[in-house]
Amino acid sequence: MRTGSRVKSESQSARFDPVTGQKIYKPEYLEQLKSGGAQVPMQCQESEKLFSVKDIRKSSIRSYGAYYLYTKISERNGLLQALKESLPDCWMECFTLACYMISTGDPLMYCKDWLMDTESYPVGSLSSQRISELLMSLPAQEREAFYGNWYAAHDDKEYLALDITSESSYSELIEDVEWGYNRDHEQLPQINLCMMMGETSRLPIHQTVYAGSHKDVRTLITSLSRFEAATGRHSVTIVMDKGFFSSPNVNFLLGGQHRPAHNFLISIPFTCAFAKKQIESERKDIDRVENTIVVNGYPLRAVTKVRAWNKDHKVYTHIYYNAKKAFGIREDLYAKVSMLRQKAVMHPEKYIADEECRKYLNIRKSEKQASGYTVSIRSDVLEKALYTAGWVVLISNDIKEAVEAMCIYRDKDVVEKSFLRLKNSIDLGRLRVHSDNTMQGKLFVGFLASILMAEINKTMVEHDMYKNYTMREVLNILAKLRVQDINNRRILYPVTKEQRLIYEAFGVALPTE
């Protein structure tokens, strides 16, 4: 064989391995070398390097980069270990469904199609029927065991924010789906989902499902009892908004002769006489420089007093006044009432029955006026509306300092944001299931998905990634990293610079073949 002919044939019969950079030769060319008595290149002497056209055509190419991120961050934060310990027979399926929820936001019935194009644990084909059977058969004991193992993997000294949301459903076969206050204003029955999230870790810790007719105040005691039963922990500090406030709830949290206390921080609504009394006692003197604190760059006036709650207990009472917010509320209300008055003066007969006008204005017939009506502002209503503007009252049996209490309370909004992501991004805004067991199973998988999303969101916030990407864009960029299986050999496509920077931000090692 002439050298020139061999060189030409080699260039036409080889390609480069995208990982190693070495040449991969066609089997036909290697046979040509052997028949001519030439030496076969060393890197081609292993059978896995020999790919025929038939091998290439039979190969599969799958998305890998996003799934790789999910597994790595789940190994690091303890999620996979908690799943393996709690659900040994189906942890891979539950984790894969959670990853699917995040990756697509589509209903679970389409997971089979996603798996055909995505690298995953060996879960087989997750058809719609198989998913339904899986969700229906998830044992309640194993779900509760997961919450205990998951909590054990985290700092038990962090504050836990508690909040509740509603999930709507068309189903008439789920016992807990009932009519109640729907936070999304949908004309559908619902269930209520109560979740605890760590304020430091920014991760969901526990969730409990309630009938849709239950109000927030009625879920508190049960939620805490179930959390303690699952985790075995009692000494945590629960942070709650005013929706969970009631005197019986506070009494429960403070404990009794035969019942231990729970550490808590809760906002008190101004429908409560206790809160009104605190404002009244501080109104004259709170707006002073010595009462000024700065929380996250914003000035507030704050006073902390130890007040008697009942005959057996006292609480740290933190009273706050935001002068700038109070001024803004007053200006907005004044502008609103002024515009209403202007409309009512011009067309009194049109606005005399208007609900907003009747709330703030007195519109009466009068023969002395050319229009036949007099219009006056209800000053007592304005004064009452502005009485609590800019004020907040928090009480706690554990947190003594006003600055610390406000910082902790403001961090509670991570729960509300998690709920928003949960409902808008992973197909849980409306339940498409038809039995109690399936509903519980789907909400459990949704809880796993919310953990992953919260972990990704935390990293993106810490590294200021939202300036350049949305979460969906980050996952789509990583999803373009693919693997190809040829003749039982796995080939990883090259990692792009953008993918490398994303993995580095998450502290994840680059994937290897």
C-alpha positions as CSV (number, residue, x, y, z in Angstrom):
1,M,0.0,0.0,0.0
2,R,1.4,3.4,-1.0
3,T,1.9,5.8,1.9
4,G,0.0,8.6,0.1
5,S,-2.9,6.3,-0.5
6,R,-2.9,5.3,3.1
7,V,-2.9,8.8,4.4
8,K,-5.8,9.7,2.2
9,S,-7.7,6.7,3.2
10,E,-7.0,7.4,6.9
11,S,-8.3,10.9,6.8
12,Q,-11.4,9.7,5.2
13,S,-12.0,6.8,7.6
14,A,-11.4,8.4,11.0
15,R,-13.1,10.9,13.3
16,F,-12.0,12.3,16.7
17,D,-13.4,11.1,20.0
18,P,-15.0,14.3,21.6
19,V,-13.7,13.3,25.0
20,T,-10.2,11.9,24.5
21,G,-9.3,13.7,21.3
22,Q,-8.0,10.4,19.9
23,K,-8.9,9.1,16.4
24,I,-11.7,6.6,16.1
25,Y,-11.4,4.5,12.9
26,K,-14.0,2.7,10.8
27,P,-13.8,-1.1,11.0
28,E,-13.5,-1.2,7.2
29,Y,-10.3,0.9,7.3
30,L,-8.8,-1.3,10.0
31,E,-9.5,-4.4,8.0
32,Q,-7.8,-2.7,5.1
33,L,-4.7,-2.1,7.2
34,K,-4.6,-5.7,8.4
35,S,-5.0,-7.2,4.9
36,G,-2.1,-4.9,3.7
37,G,0.1,-6.1,6.5
38,A,0.2,-2.6,8.2
39,Q,0.1,-2.0,11.9
40,V,-3.3,-1.2,13.5
41,P,-3.0,2.0,15.6
42,M,-2.6,1.2,19.3
43,Q,-5.7,3.2,20.4
44,C,-7.8,1.0,18.1
45,Q,-6.8,-2.3,19.5
46,E,-9.6,-2.3,22.0
47,S,-12.9,-3.5,20.7
48,E,-14.9,-0.6,22.2
49,K,-13.2,1.8,19.8
50,L,-14.6,0.0,16.8
51,F,-17.9,1.7,15.7
52,S,-19.5,0.7,12.5
53,V,-22.2,2.7,10.7
54,K,-24.7,0.3,12.0
55,D,-23.5,0.9,15.6
56,I,-23.9,4.6,15.1
57,R,-27.4,4.3,13.8
58,K,-28.4,2.0,16.6
59,S,-26.9,4.4,19.3
60,S,-29.0,6.6,21.6
61,I,-28.4,10.2,22.4
62,R,-29.9,11.6,25.7
63,S,-30.0,14.9,27.6
64,Y,-27.7,14.6,30.6
65,G,-26.5,17.9,32.1
66,A,-29.6,19.0,34.1
67,Y,-30.2,15.5,35.5
68,Y,-26.5,15.4,36.5
69,L,-27.0,18.6,38.5
70,Y,-30.1,17.3,40.3
71,T,-28.3,14.2,41.4
72,K,-25.1,16.0,42.6
73,I,-26.9,18.6,44.7
74,S,-29.2,15.9,46.1
75,E,-26.2,13.8,47.1
76,R,-24.7,16.9,48.8
77,N,-27.7,18.1,50.7
78,G,-28.8,14.6,51.9
79,L,-31.9,14.3,49.8
80,L,-30.9,11.1,48.0
81,Q,-29.7,9.4,51.2
82,A,-33.0,10.3,53.0
83,L,-34.9,8.8,50.1
84,K,-32.9,5.6,49.9
85,E,-33.3,5.0,53.7
86,S,-37.1,5.8,53.7
87,L,-38.3,4.5,50.4
88,P,-35.9,1.7,49.5
89,D,-38.2,0.1,46.8
90,C,-39.1,3.2,44.9
91,W,-36.7,6.1,45.7
92,M,-35.4,6.2,42.2
93,E,-38.8,6.6,40.6
94,C,-39.8,9.3,43.1
95,F,-36.6,11.2,42.5
96,T,-37.0,10.9,38.7
97,L,-40.5,12.2,38.8
98,A,-39.4,15.2,40.9
99,C,-36.7,15.9,38.3
100,Y,-39.2,15.7,35.5
101,M,-41.5,18.2,37.3
102,I,-38.7,20.7,37.5
103,S,-37.4,20.1,34.0
104,T,-40.7,20.5,32.1
105,G,-43.5,21.8,34.4
106,D,-45.8,19.4,32.4
107,P,-48.3,16.9,33.8
108,L,-46.9,13.7,35.0
109,M,-48.6,11.7,32.2
110,Y,-45.9,12.9,29.7
111,C,-43.0,11.7,31.8
112,K,-42.6,8.6,29.6
113,D,-41.7,10.8,26.6
114,W,-39.2,12.9,28.6
115,L,-37.5,9.7,29.8
116,M,-36.9,8.6,26.3
117,D,-34.7,11.6,25.7
118,T,-33.2,12.0,29.2
119,E,-30.5,10.2,31.1
120,S,-31.8,8.9,34.4
121,Y,-31.7,6.2,37.0
122,P,-32.8,2.8,35.6
123,V,-36.5,3.3,36.3
124,G,-37.8,1.8,33.1
125,S,-40.7,3.4,31.2
126,L,-42.8,5.5,33.6
127,S,-46.1,5.3,31.8
128,S,-49.1,7.3,33.0
129,Q,-50.7,4.1,34.5
130,R,-47.5,3.1,36.2
131,I,-47.1,6.6,37.7
132,S,-50.6,6.5,39.0
133,E,-50.0,3.1,40.6
134,L,-46.8,4.3,42.1
135,L,-48.3,7.4,43.6
136,M,-51.3,5.5,45.0
137,S,-49.1,2.9,46.6
138,L,-46.6,5.1,48.4
139,P,-47.0,4.1,52.1
140,A,-47.8,6.9,54.6
141,Q,-45.2,5.4,57.0
142,E,-42.4,5.7,54.4
143,R,-43.4,9.3,53.6
144,E,-43.3,10.2,57.3
145,A,-40.0,8.3,57.7
146,F,-38.6,10.5,54.9
147,Y,-39.5,13.7,56.7
148,G,-37.6,12.4,59.8
149,N,-34.5,11.4,57.8
150,W,-34.6,14.6,55.8
151,Y,-34.8,16.8,58.8
152,A,-32.0,14.9,60.5
153,A,-29.7,15.9,57.6
154,H,-30.0,19.6,58.4
155,D,-29.2,22.1,61.1
156,D,-31.8,21.6,63.8
157,K,-31.2,25.0,65.3
158,E,-32.5,27.1,62.3
159,Y,-35.8,28.9,62.5
160,L,-38.7,27.2,60.7
161,A,-41.1,29.4,58.7
162,L,-44.7,28.1,58.6
163,D,-47.2,28.9,55.9
164,I,-50.2,27.5,54.2
165,T,-51.6,27.5,50.6
166,S,-54.5,26.0,48.8
167,E,-54.4,23.5,45.9
168,S,-57.5,23.3,43.7
169,S,-59.0,20.1,42.2
170,Y,-61.9,19.1,40.0
171,S,-62.1,15.7,41.7
172,E,-65.2,14.7,43.8
173,L,-63.5,11.5,45.0
174,I,-60.9,13.1,47.3
175,E,-62.1,13.4,50.9
176,D,-60.0,16.4,51.8
177,V,-61.1,18.4,48.8
178,E,-63.6,20.9,50.2
179,W,-64.9,24.4,49.6
180,G,-63.0,27.0,51.6
181,Y,-61.1,30.3,51.3
182,N,-59.3,29.9,48.0
183,R,-56.1,32.0,47.9
184,D,-56.1,32.0,44.1
185,H,-59.7,33.1,44.0
186,E,-60.6,30.0,41.8
187,Q,-64.2,28.7,41.9
188,L,-63.1,25.2,42.7
189,P,-62.9,23.1,45.9
190,Q,-59.5,22.6,47.3
191,I,-57.1,21.1,49.8
192,N,-54.8,23.1,52.1
193,L,-51.1,22.4,52.2
194,C,-49.1,23.5,55.2
195,M,-45.3,23.6,54.8
196,M,-42.3,24.3,57.1
197,M,-39.1,25.8,55.6
198,G,-35.7,26.4,57.1
199,E,-34.9,30.1,57.1
200,T,-31.2,29.5,56.9
201,S,-31.1,26.5,54.5
202,R,-34.0,28.0,52.5
203,L,-35.2,24.4,52.0
204,P,-38.6,22.8,52.6
205,I,-38.5,20.6,55.8
206,H,-42.0,19.2,56.3
207,Q,-45.5,19.4,54.8
208,T,-49.0,18.4,56.0
209,V,-52.2,18.2,54.0
210,Y,-55.6,19.4,55.4
211,A,-59.2,19.5,54.2
212,G,-59.9,22.6,52.2
213,S,-62.3,24.1,54.7
214,H,-59.7,24.3,57.5
215,K,-58.5,27.8,58.3
216,D,-54.9,28.5,59.1
217,V,-55.4,28.8,62.8
218,R,-56.9,25.3,63.0
219,T,-53.9,23.7,61.4
220,L,-51.1,24.9,63.7
221,I,-51.4,22.4,66.5
222,T,-51.8,19.4,64.2
223,S,-48.9,20.5,62.0
224,L,-46.5,20.8,65.0
225,S,-47.6,17.5,66.4
226,R,-47.1,15.7,63.1
227,F,-43.7,17.4,62.6
228,E,-42.6,16.3,66.1
229,A,-43.8,12.7,65.5
230,A,-41.9,12.5,62.2
231,T,-38.7,14.1,63.3
232,G,-38.6,13.4,67.1
233,R,-37.6,17.1,67.6
234,H,-39.3,19.6,69.8
235,S,-36.9,22.4,70.4
236,V,-37.4,24.4,67.2
237,T,-38.6,28.0,66.7
238,I,-41.6,28.4,64.5
239,V,-42.1,31.7,62.6
240,M,-45.7,32.5,61.6
241,D,-47.8,35.3,60.1
242,K,-51.0,36.7,61.6
243,G,-53.1,34.0,59.8
244,F,-52.0,31.5,62.4
245,F,-52.7,33.8,65.3
246,S,-55.4,33.0,67.9
247,S,-55.3,33.2,71.7
248,P,-55.7,29.4,72.0
249,N,-52.8,28.8,69.6
250,V,-50.5,31.1,71.6
251,N,-51.6,29.4,74.8
252,F,-50.7,26.1,73.3
253,L,-47.3,27.3,72.2
254,L,-46.6,28.7,75.6
255,G,-47.2,25.3,77.1
256,G,-48.7,24.3,80.4
257,Q,-48.2,22.2,83.5
258,H,-48.3,18.9,81.6
259,R,-47.4,20.2,78.1
260,P,-44.0,21.5,77.0
261,A,-43.7,25.0,75.4
262,H,-42.7,25.6,71.8
263,N,-40.5,28.5,70.8
264,F,-42.3,30.8,68.4
265,L,-42.4,34.2,66.8
266,I,-45.8,35.4,65.5
267,S,-47.4,38.5,64.1
268,I,-50.6,39.7,65.9
269,P,-53.4,41.1,63.8
270,F,-55.0,44.4,64.8
271,T,-58.3,42.8,65.3
272,C,-56.8,41.6,68.6
273,A,-57.2,43.9,71.5
274,F,-53.7,43.0,72.8
275,A,-52.1,44.4,69.6
276,K,-54.2,47.6,69.7
277,K,-53.2,48.1,73.3
278,Q,-49.5,48.0,72.4
279,I,-49.9,50.6,69.7
280,E,-51.8,52.9,71.9
281,S,-49.2,52.7,74.7
282,E,-46.3,53.5,72.3
283,R,-47.9,55.9,69.8
284,K,-46.8,59.1,71.4
285,D,-43.2,58.3,72.1
286,I,-42.1,55.6,69.5
287,D,-41.1,58.1,66.7
288,R,-37.8,59.1,68.3
289,V,-34.2,58.7,67.2
290,E,-33.2,56.5,70.2
291,N,-35.9,54.0,69.0
292,T,-34.5,53.7,65.5
293,I,-33.2,50.4,64.2
294,V,-32.0,49.5,60.7
295,V,-33.1,46.2,59.2
296,N,-31.7,45.3,55.8
297,G,-30.9,48.9,55.1
298,Y,-34.4,50.2,56.1
299,P,-35.0,52.3,59.2
300,L,-37.7,51.5,61.6
301,R,-38.8,52.6,65.0
302,A,-38.9,49.7,67.5
303,V,-39.7,49.2,71.2
304,T,-39.5,45.8,73.0
305,K,-41.5,45.2,76.2
306,V,-42.1,42.2,78.3
307,R,-45.9,41.9,78.7
308,A,-48.1,39.5,80.6
309,W,-50.0,37.3,78.2
310,N,-52.0,35.3,80.7
311,K,-51.8,34.6,84.4
312,D,-49.0,32.1,83.9
313,H,-46.9,33.5,81.0
314,K,-45.2,36.6,79.7
315,V,-44.0,37.3,76.2
316,Y,-41.4,39.5,74.5
317,T,-43.5,42.1,72.7
318,H,-41.8,43.9,69.7
319,I,-43.7,47.0,68.5
320,Y,-42.6,48.5,65.2
321,Y,-43.5,51.7,63.4
322,N,-42.4,52.4,59.8
323,A,-42.9,56.1,59.4
324,K,-42.1,56.0,55.6
325,K,-44.6,53.2,55.0
326,A,-47.3,55.0,57.1
327,F,-46.8,58.2,55.1
328,G,-47.1,56.3,51.8
329,I,-50.3,54.6,53.0
330,R,-51.8,57.9,54.0
331,E,-50.9,59.6,50.8
332,D,-52.3,56.8,48.7
333,L,-55.5,56.7,50.7
334,Y,-55.9,60.5,50.5
335,A,-55.4,60.4,46.7
336,K,-57.9,57.6,46.4
337,V,-60.5,59.4,48.4
338,S,-59.9,62.7,46.7
339,M,-60.5,61.1,43.3
340,L,-63.6,59.4,44.5
341,R,-64.9,62.7,45.9
342,Q,-64.2,64.4,42.6
343,K,-66.2,61.8,40.6
344,A,-69.1,61.9,43.2
345,V,-69.3,65.7,43.0
346,M,-69.5,65.6,39.2
347,H,-72.0,62.7,39.0
348,P,-73.5,62.2,42.4
349,E,-76.5,60.2,41.2
350,K,-74.2,57.8,39.5
351,Y,-71.9,57.2,42.5
352,I,-74.4,57.3,45.3
353,A,-74.7,53.5,45.4
354,D,-71.0,52.8,44.6
355,E,-69.5,50.6,47.3
356,E,-66.1,52.4,47.4
357,C,-67.8,55.8,47.5
358,R,-70.2,54.8,50.3
359,K,-67.2,53.5,52.3
360,Y,-65.3,56.8,52.3
361,L,-68.0,59.4,51.4
362,N,-71.3,60.7,52.6
363,I,-73.5,61.5,49.5
364,R,-76.8,63.0,50.5
365,K,-79.6,64.7,48.6
366,S,-79.8,68.5,49.3
367,E,-82.1,71.1,47.8
368,K,-79.5,73.8,48.7
369,Q,-77.0,72.5,46.2
370,A,-77.2,73.1,42.4
371,S,-76.5,69.4,41.8
372,G,-79.1,68.3,44.3
373,Y,-76.5,66.5,46.4
374,T,-73.9,67.2,49.1
375,V,-70.6,65.2,49.2
376,S,-68.5,65.0,52.3
377,I,-65.6,62.8,53.4
378,R,-66.1,60.4,56.3
379,S,-63.1,61.5,58.3
380,D,-63.8,58.9,61.1
381,V,-63.4,56.1,58.5
382,L,-60.1,57.5,57.2
383,E,-58.8,57.9,60.8
384,K,-59.7,54.3,61.6
385,A,-58.1,53.0,58.3
386,L,-54.8,54.9,59.1
387,Y,-54.8,54.0,62.8
388,T,-52.5,51.0,62.3
389,A,-50.7,52.1,59.1
390,G,-47.0,51.4,59.4
391,W,-47.4,49.4,62.6
392,V,-46.4,45.8,63.3
393,V,-46.6,43.8,66.5
394,L,-44.7,40.6,67.0
395,I,-44.6,38.4,70.1
396,S,-42.2,35.6,71.1
397,N,-41.3,33.5,74.1
398,D,-37.7,33.1,72.8
399,I,-36.5,36.1,70.8
400,K,-35.6,39.1,72.9
401,E,-34.1,41.6,70.5
402,A,-36.3,43.7,68.1
403,V,-33.8,43.7,65.3
404,E,-33.3,39.9,65.4
405,A,-37.1,39.4,65.6
406,M,-37.8,41.5,62.5
407,C,-35.0,40.0,60.5
408,I,-36.3,36.5,61.2
409,Y,-39.9,37.5,60.5
410,R,-39.0,39.1,57.1
411,D,-37.1,35.9,56.1
412,K,-40.4,34.1,56.4
413,D,-41.3,35.1,52.9
414,V,-39.1,32.4,51.5
415,V,-42.0,30.0,52.3
416,E,-44.4,32.1,50.2
417,K,-42.0,32.3,47.3
418,S,-41.5,28.5,47.5
419,F,-45.2,28.0,47.3
420,L,-45.4,30.3,44.3
421,R,-42.6,28.3,42.5
422,L,-44.3,25.0,43.5
423,K,-47.7,25.9,42.0
424,N,-46.5,27.8,38.9
425,S,-43.5,25.7,37.9
426,I,-44.2,22.1,38.7
427,D,-47.8,21.4,37.8
428,L,-49.2,21.5,41.4
429,G,-51.3,24.6,41.1
430,R,-54.3,22.3,40.3
431,L,-54.4,18.6,41.3
432,R,-55.2,16.3,38.4
433,V,-55.8,13.1,40.5
434,H,-58.8,11.2,41.6
435,S,-58.1,9.5,44.9
436,D,-56.7,10.5,48.3
437,N,-53.7,8.2,48.1
438,T,-52.7,9.4,44.6
439,M,-53.1,13.0,45.8
440,Q,-50.8,12.4,48.8
441,G,-48.3,10.7,46.6
442,K,-48.2,13.5,44.0
443,L,-47.9,16.1,46.8
444,F,-45.0,14.1,48.2
445,V,-43.2,14.1,44.9
446,G,-44.0,17.8,44.6
447,F,-42.3,18.3,47.9
448,L,-39.2,16.6,46.6
449,A,-39.3,18.8,43.5
450,S,-39.7,21.9,45.7
451,I,-36.5,20.9,47.6
452,L,-34.5,20.7,44.4
453,M,-35.9,24.0,43.2
454,A,-35.2,25.8,46.5
455,E,-31.6,24.5,46.4
456,I,-31.2,25.8,42.8
457,N,-32.8,29.1,43.6
458,K,-30.6,29.6,46.7
459,T,-27.4,29.2,44.6
460,M,-28.7,31.4,41.9
461,V,-29.5,34.2,44.4
462,E,-26.1,33.8,46.2
463,H,-24.2,34.0,42.9
464,D,-26.4,36.8,41.4
465,M,-27.2,34.5,38.5
466,Y,-30.7,36.0,38.0
467,K,-29.1,39.0,36.4
468,N,-28.3,36.9,33.3
469,Y,-30.6,33.9,33.5
470,T,-33.9,32.6,34.7
471,M,-34.0,29.2,36.4
472,R,-35.6,27.7,33.3
473,E,-32.7,29.1,31.2
474,V,-30.1,27.6,33.5
475,L,-31.7,24.1,33.3
476,N,-32.2,24.3,29.5
477,I,-28.5,25.2,29.0
478,L,-27.4,22.2,31.1
479,A,-29.9,20.0,29.4
480,K,-28.0,20.5,26.1
481,L,-25.1,18.5,27.5
482,R,-25.7,15.1,26.1
483,V,-24.4,11.5,26.3
484,Q,-24.4,8.9,23.5
485,D,-24.4,5.2,24.0
486,I,-22.6,3.3,21.1
487,N,-22.1,-0.4,21.2
488,N,-22.2,-0.4,25.1
489,R,-19.8,2.5,25.3
490,R,-20.9,5.8,26.8
491,I,-19.6,9.0,25.2
492,L,-20.0,12.4,26.9
493,Y,-20.3,15.4,24.7
494,P,-17.9,18.3,25.4
495,V,-18.9,20.6,28.2
496,T,-19.3,24.2,26.9
497,K,-17.9,27.2,28.7
498,E,-21.3,28.3,29.8
499,Q,-22.2,24.9,31.2
500,R,-18.8,24.8,33.0
501,L,-19.4,28.2,34.7
502,I,-22.9,27.1,35.9
503,Y,-21.5,23.9,37.4
504,E,-18.8,25.9,39.1
505,A,-21.4,28.2,40.6
506,F,-23.2,25.2,42.1
507,G,-19.9,23.8,43.4
508,V,-20.4,20.6,41.3
509,A,-17.5,18.8,39.6
510,L,-17.7,18.6,35.8
511,P,-19.2,15.3,34.6
512,T,-16.9,12.7,33.2
513,E,-17.4,9.8,30.8
